Amino acid sequence: MLADSRDILHLPRLLTGLQQRLRMHELTLRNLLADPGYANSSNYALLERQHITAWVSVFG
């Protein structure tokens, strides 16, 4: 199954917005659940750098 490139491109922006909202409430993002459309090596590397565990479904 191939990921939708639009989903792949949006994860960094969505992640930034989510982290900002969580910080307003003194919360930290540690795990992220996503569908296969967000799976690619760049997104995995981004999540790893930020110490976020990615849970991405392998089923579409």
DSSP file (Angstrom, degrees, kcal/mol; ACC not computed):
  #  RESIDUE AA STRUCTURE BP1 BP2  ACC     N-H-->O    O-->H-N    N-H-->O    O-->H-N    TCO  KAPPA ALPHA  PHI   PSI    X-CA   Y-CA   Z-CA
    1    1 A M              0   0    0      0, 0.0     2,-0.4     0, 0.0     0, 0.0   0.000 360.0 360.0 360.0 136.0    0.0    0.0    0.0
    2    2 A L        -     0   0    0      1,-0.0     2,-0.1    35,-0.0    35,-0.0  -0.788 360.0-121.1 -98.8 140.4    1.3    3.5   -0.9
    3    3 A A        -     0   0    0     -2,-0.4     2,-0.5    36,-0.2    34,-0.1  -0.471  29.2-107.2 -76.3 149.9    0.9    6.4    1.5
    4    4 A D    >>  -     0   0    0      1,-0.2     4,-1.9    -2,-0.1     3,-0.7  -0.681  24.1-142.0 -76.1 120.9   -0.9    9.5    0.3
    5    5 A S  H 3> S+     0   0    0     -2,-0.5     4,-2.1     1,-0.3     5,-0.2   0.794  97.9  61.6 -59.9 -28.3    1.7   12.1   -0.3
    6    6 A R  H 3> S+     0   0    0      2,-0.2     4,-1.1     1,-0.2    -1,-0.3   0.924 105.4  45.8 -65.0 -42.4   -0.6   14.8    1.1
    7    7 A D  H X> S+     0   0    0     -3,-0.7     4,-1.1     1,-0.2     3,-0.6   0.931 110.8  53.7 -63.1 -45.5   -0.8   13.1    4.5
    8    8 A I  H 3< S+     0   0    0     -4,-1.9     3,-0.5    29,-0.3    -1,-0.2   0.894 109.0  48.8 -56.8 -42.6    2.9   12.6    4.6
    9    9 A L  H 3< S+     0   0    0     -4,-2.1     4,-0.4     1,-0.2    -1,-0.2   0.754 108.3  54.5 -71.7 -24.5    3.6   16.3    4.0
   10   10 A H  H <X S+     0   0    0     -4,-1.1     4,-2.6    -3,-0.6     5,-0.3   0.678  83.3  84.1 -86.7 -17.6    1.2   17.5    6.6
   11   11 A L  H  X S+     0   0    0     -4,-1.1     4,-3.0    -3,-0.5     5,-0.2   0.905  87.6  52.0 -57.3 -47.0    2.5   15.6    9.6
   12   12 A P  H  > S+     0   0    0      0, 0.0     4,-2.0     0, 0.0    -1,-0.2   0.917 114.3  43.7 -57.2 -42.5    5.3   18.1   10.6
   13   13 A R  H  > S+     0   0    0     -4,-0.4     4,-2.1     2,-0.2    -2,-0.2   0.917 115.5  47.8 -67.9 -43.2    2.9   21.0   10.6
   14   14 A L  H  X S+     0   0    0     -4,-2.6     4,-2.4     1,-0.2    -1,-0.2   0.900 111.2  51.8 -63.5 -40.6    0.2   19.0   12.5
   15   15 A L  H  X S+     0   0    0     -4,-3.0     4,-2.5    -5,-0.3    -2,-0.2   0.911 108.6  50.2 -62.8 -44.3    2.8   17.8   15.0
   16   16 A T  H  X S+     0   0    0     -4,-2.0     4,-2.1    -5,-0.2    -2,-0.2   0.933 112.4  46.7 -60.8 -47.5    4.0   21.4   15.7
   17   17 A G  H  X S+     0   0    0     -4,-2.1     4,-2.1     1,-0.2    -2,-0.2   0.903 112.8  49.4 -62.2 -42.3    0.4   22.7   16.3
   18   18 A L  H  X S+     0   0    0     -4,-2.4     4,-2.4     1,-0.2    -1,-0.2   0.918 110.5  50.0 -63.9 -44.3   -0.5   19.8   18.5
   19   19 A Q  H  X S+     0   0    0     -4,-2.5     4,-2.4     1,-0.2    -1,-0.2   0.887 109.4  51.9 -63.5 -38.9    2.7   20.2   20.6
   20   20 A Q  H  X S+     0   0    0     -4,-2.1     4,-1.4     2,-0.2    -1,-0.2   0.928 111.2  46.9 -62.9 -44.9    2.0   23.9   21.0
   21   21 A R  H  X S+     0   0    0     -4,-2.1     4,-0.6     1,-0.2    -2,-0.2   0.902 112.8  49.4 -65.1 -40.4   -1.6   23.3   22.2
   22   22 A L  H ><>S+     0   0    0     -4,-2.4     5,-2.4     1,-0.2     3,-1.4   0.906 106.7  55.3 -65.2 -41.4   -0.4   20.6   24.6
   23   23 A R  H ><5S+     0   0    0     -4,-2.4     3,-2.0     1,-0.3    -1,-0.2   0.838  97.0  64.8 -61.2 -32.6    2.3   22.8   26.1
   24   24 A M  H 3<5S+     0   0    0     -4,-1.4    -1,-0.3     1,-0.3    -2,-0.2   0.785 109.6  39.6 -59.5 -25.5   -0.3   25.4   26.9
   25   25 A H  T <<5S-     0   0    0     -3,-1.4    -1,-0.3    -4,-0.6    -2,-0.2   0.124 120.8-108.7-110.1  17.2   -1.8   22.8   29.3
   26   26 A E  T < 5S+     0   0    0     -3,-2.0     2,-0.3     1,-0.2    -3,-0.2   0.857  74.8 137.6  57.2  39.8    1.6   21.6   30.5
   27   27 A L      < -     0   0    0     -5,-2.4     2,-0.4    -8,-0.1    -1,-0.2  -0.813  42.9-144.9-113.1 155.4    1.3   18.3   28.7
   28   28 A T        -     0   0    0     -2,-0.3     2,-0.6    -3,-0.1    -9,-0.0  -0.965  13.3-129.5-123.5 136.7    3.9   16.5   26.7
   29   29 A L        +     0   0    0     -2,-0.4     3,-0.1     1,-0.2   -10,-0.0  -0.752  39.5 154.6 -83.8 120.2    3.4   14.4   23.5
   30   30 A R        +     0   0    0     -2,-0.6    23,-3.1     1,-0.3     2,-0.3   0.649  61.8  33.0-117.3 -27.3    5.0   11.0   24.0
   31   31 A N  E     -a   53   0A   0     21,-0.2     2,-0.4     2,-0.0    -1,-0.3  -0.971  60.4-163.9-133.6 145.9    3.1    8.7   21.6
   32   32 A L  E     -a   54   0A   0     21,-2.6    23,-3.4    -2,-0.3     2,-0.5  -0.984   3.9-160.4-135.0 123.8    1.4    9.3   18.3
   33   33 A L  E     +a   55   0A   0     -2,-0.4     2,-0.3    21,-0.2    23,-0.2  -0.892  25.2 161.7-102.0 128.0   -1.1    7.0   16.7
   34   34 A A  E     -a   56   0A   0     21,-2.4    23,-2.1    -2,-0.5    -2,-0.0  -0.960  37.5-110.3-144.3 159.4   -1.5    7.5   12.9
   35   35 A D    >   -     0   0    0     -2,-0.3     3,-2.1    21,-0.2     4,-0.2  -0.414  47.9 -93.1 -84.2 169.2   -2.9    5.7    9.9
   36   36 A P  G >  S+     0   0    0      0, 0.0     3,-1.6     0, 0.0    24,-0.1   0.678 115.3  78.8 -59.4 -17.9   -0.5    4.4    7.1
   37   37 A G  G 3  S+     0   0    0      1,-0.3   -29,-0.3   -34,-0.1   -30,-0.1   0.690  93.0  50.5 -64.4 -17.4   -0.9    7.6    5.2
   38   38 A Y  G <  S+     0   0    0     -3,-2.1     2,-0.6   -31,-0.1    -1,-0.3   0.391  84.7 114.7 -99.3   2.3    1.6    9.3    7.5
   39   39 A A    <   +     0   0    0     -3,-1.6     2,-0.3    -4,-0.2   -36,-0.2  -0.643  31.7 118.2 -85.0 118.4    4.3    6.7    7.3
   40   40 A N  S  > S-     0   0    0     -2,-0.6     4,-2.2   -32,-0.1     5,-0.2  -0.942  70.3-102.8-163.7 164.7    7.6    7.5    5.7
   41   41 A S  H  > S+     0   0    0     -2,-0.3     4,-2.4     1,-0.2     5,-0.2   0.842 117.3  55.3 -63.7 -34.8   11.2    7.7    6.8
   42   42 A S  H  > S+     0   0    0      2,-0.2     4,-2.3     1,-0.2    -1,-0.2   0.921 110.2  45.5 -64.2 -43.4   11.2   11.5    7.2
   43   43 A N  H  > S+     0   0    0      2,-0.2     4,-2.4     1,-0.2    -2,-0.2   0.900 112.4  50.9 -68.1 -39.6    8.3   11.4    9.5
   44   44 A Y  H  X S+     0   0    0     -4,-2.2     4,-2.5     2,-0.2    -2,-0.2   0.916 111.3  48.8 -62.1 -41.8    9.7    8.5   11.6
   45   45 A A  H  X S+     0   0    0     -4,-2.4     4,-2.6     2,-0.2    -2,-0.2   0.909 110.2  51.5 -64.3 -42.5   13.0   10.4   11.9
   46   46 A L  H  X S+     0   0    0     -4,-2.3     4,-1.3     1,-0.2    -2,-0.2   0.934 112.4  45.6 -58.9 -47.8   11.2   13.6   13.0
   47   47 A L  H  <>S+     0   0    0     -4,-2.4     5,-2.9     1,-0.2    -2,-0.2   0.894 112.1  51.8 -64.2 -40.3    9.3   11.7   15.6
   48   48 A E  H ><5S+     0   0    0     -4,-2.5     3,-1.7     1,-0.2    -1,-0.2   0.915 106.5  53.2 -63.7 -42.7   12.4    9.9   16.8
   49   49 A R  H 3<5S+     0   0    0     -4,-2.6    -1,-0.2     1,-0.3    -2,-0.2   0.826 111.4  47.1 -60.6 -30.9   14.3   13.2   17.2
   50   50 A Q  T 3<5S-     0   0    0     -4,-1.3    -1,-0.3    -5,-0.2    -2,-0.2   0.305 115.9-116.3 -95.0   9.3   11.5   14.5   19.3
   51   51 A H  T < 5 +     0   0    0     -3,-1.7     2,-0.5     1,-0.2    -3,-0.2   0.872  65.8 145.6  59.3  40.9   11.4   11.3   21.4
   52   52 A I      < -     0   0    0     -5,-2.9     2,-0.5    -6,-0.1   -21,-0.2  -0.936  47.4-133.6-110.2 127.9    7.9   10.5   20.3
   53   53 A T  E     -a   31   0A   0    -23,-3.1   -21,-2.6    -2,-0.5     2,-0.5  -0.695  21.0-143.2 -81.6 126.3    6.9    6.8   19.9
   54   54 A A  E     -a   32   0A   0     -2,-0.5     2,-0.6   -23,-0.2   -21,-0.2  -0.785  16.4-172.7 -94.4 129.3    5.1    6.3   16.6
   55   55 A W  E     +a   33   0A   0    -23,-3.4   -21,-2.4    -2,-0.5     2,-0.5  -0.902  17.5 172.9-118.3  96.9    2.2    3.8   16.4
   56   56 A V  E     -a   34   0A   0     -2,-0.6   -21,-0.2   -23,-0.2   -23,-0.1  -0.927  31.1-123.5-114.1 124.8    1.3    3.6   12.7
   57   57 A S        -     0   0    0    -23,-2.1   -18,-0.1    -2,-0.5    -2,-0.0  -0.353   9.7-156.9 -63.2 139.7   -1.2    1.1   11.4
   58   58 A V  S    S+     0   0    0    -23,-0.1     2,-0.4    -2,-0.0    -1,-0.1   0.464  74.1  80.6 -94.4  -2.7    0.1   -1.2    8.7
   59   59 A F              0   0    0      1,-0.1    -2,-0.1     0, 0.0     0, 0.0  -0.884 360.0 360.0-107.0 134.1   -3.4   -1.9    7.5
   60   60 A G              0   0    0     -2,-0.4    -1,-0.1   -25,-0.1   -25,-0.0   0.446 360.0 360.0 -88.3 360.0   -5.2    0.6    5.2
